[in-house]
Amino acid sequence: MPRRRSSHHHHVYVVLLSDEVWNEAAYRQANPQHDVLKPCVYVGMTGLDPDQRFDRHMAGVQANRFVLKYGVRLMPELYEVYNPMPYEAAREMEVELAIGLREVGYGVWQA
């Protein structure tokens, strides 16, 4: 009997970005309340395992420009508790997680 794919296979993820991303005008403009003591991050969602998605970003495959240029590592401590989830939940959680991190001072890019 063929295995049915779980509908709960989507993930949110957070990538730590190098502090050098702050030199990008678009990033600064998106984060006027950034606390310099908090890191700069990228928040995304994927149907892949977050490690695979990060590797694809870094290889330039459907990559966000800030992750490709400034990506350092995943920050699972900020997202593991939420995964996996259905597609719609992941879409909503991506936005909610980005807003929540920005509210506590993180510099956040979420596309």
C-alpha positions as CSV (number, residue, x, y, z in Angstrom):
1,M,0.0,0.0,0.0
2,P,1.5,3.4,-1.0
3,R,2.3,5.8,1.9
4,R,0.2,8.9,2.0
5,R,2.2,12.1,2.4
6,S,1.3,13.9,5.6
7,S,-0.4,17.3,5.2
8,H,1.8,18.5,8.0
9,H,5.1,18.8,6.2
10,H,5.6,22.6,6.0
11,H,8.0,24.4,8.1
12,V,8.9,28.0,9.2
13,Y,12.6,28.7,9.6
14,V,14.9,31.5,10.7
15,V,18.3,32.2,9.2
16,L,20.9,34.3,11.1
17,L,22.3,37.0,8.8
18,S,25.7,38.6,9.0
19,D,25.7,42.0,10.6
20,E,26.9,43.3,7.2
21,V,23.3,43.0,6.0
22,W,22.7,46.3,7.8
23,N,24.7,48.0,5.1
24,E,21.8,47.3,2.7
25,A,19.4,50.3,2.5
26,A,16.3,48.1,1.9
27,Y,17.1,46.0,5.0
28,R,17.6,49.1,7.2
29,Q,14.4,50.8,5.9
30,A,12.4,47.6,6.8
31,N,13.8,47.7,10.3
32,P,13.7,51.2,11.7
33,Q,13.3,49.9,15.3
34,H,16.1,47.3,15.2
35,D,17.9,46.9,18.5
36,V,21.6,46.7,17.6
37,L,22.0,44.1,20.4
38,K,19.7,41.7,18.6
39,P,20.7,39.8,15.5
40,C,19.5,40.3,11.9
41,V,17.5,37.4,10.5
42,Y,15.5,36.1,7.6
43,V,12.2,34.4,8.2
44,G,10.8,32.0,5.7
45,M,8.5,29.0,5.1
46,T,9.0,25.8,3.1
47,G,7.7,22.4,2.3
48,L,11.2,21.1,2.6
49,D,13.2,20.3,5.7
50,P,14.7,23.7,6.9
51,D,18.3,22.4,6.5
52,Q,17.6,21.5,2.9
53,R,16.0,24.8,2.3
54,F,18.9,26.7,3.8
55,D,21.3,24.7,1.6
56,R,19.3,25.6,-1.5
57,H,19.4,29.3,-0.5
58,M,23.2,29.1,-0.1
59,A,23.5,27.4,-3.5
60,G,21.5,30.1,-5.1
61,V,18.4,27.9,-5.9
62,Q,15.3,30.0,-5.4
63,A,17.4,32.0,-3.0
64,N,16.6,35.2,-1.1
65,R,19.3,37.7,-1.9
66,F,20.0,38.5,1.7
67,V,20.3,34.8,2.7
68,L,22.5,34.1,-0.3
69,K,24.9,37.0,0.5
70,Y,24.7,37.2,4.3
71,G,23.3,33.8,5.5
72,V,25.3,32.4,8.4
73,R,23.2,29.5,9.9
74,L,19.8,28.4,10.8
75,M,18.4,29.4,14.3
76,P,16.3,26.4,15.2
77,E,15.8,27.7,18.7
78,L,13.5,30.3,17.3
79,Y,11.3,28.0,15.2
80,E,11.6,24.2,16.0
81,V,8.7,24.3,18.4
82,Y,6.2,25.2,15.5
83,N,7.2,22.6,13.0
84,P,5.8,20.7,11.1
85,M,2.5,22.2,10.2
86,P,0.0,22.4,7.3
87,Y,0.6,24.8,4.4
88,E,-1.8,27.5,5.5
89,A,-0.6,27.4,9.1
90,A,3.0,27.8,7.9
91,R,2.0,30.8,5.7
92,E,0.4,32.5,8.7
93,M,3.2,31.5,11.1
94,E,5.9,32.9,8.8
95,V,4.2,36.4,9.1
96,E,3.5,36.1,12.8
97,L,7.0,34.9,13.6
98,A,8.5,37.8,11.7
99,I,6.3,40.3,13.4
100,G,7.0,38.8,16.8
101,L,10.8,38.9,16.3
102,R,10.7,42.5,15.0
103,E,8.6,43.5,18.0
104,V,11.4,42.4,20.4
105,G,14.1,44.2,18.4
106,Y,15.4,41.7,15.8
107,G,16.2,43.0,12.4
108,V,13.9,40.9,10.2
109,W,13.5,40.3,6.4
110,Q,10.5,38.2,5.5
111,A,9.5,37.9,1.8
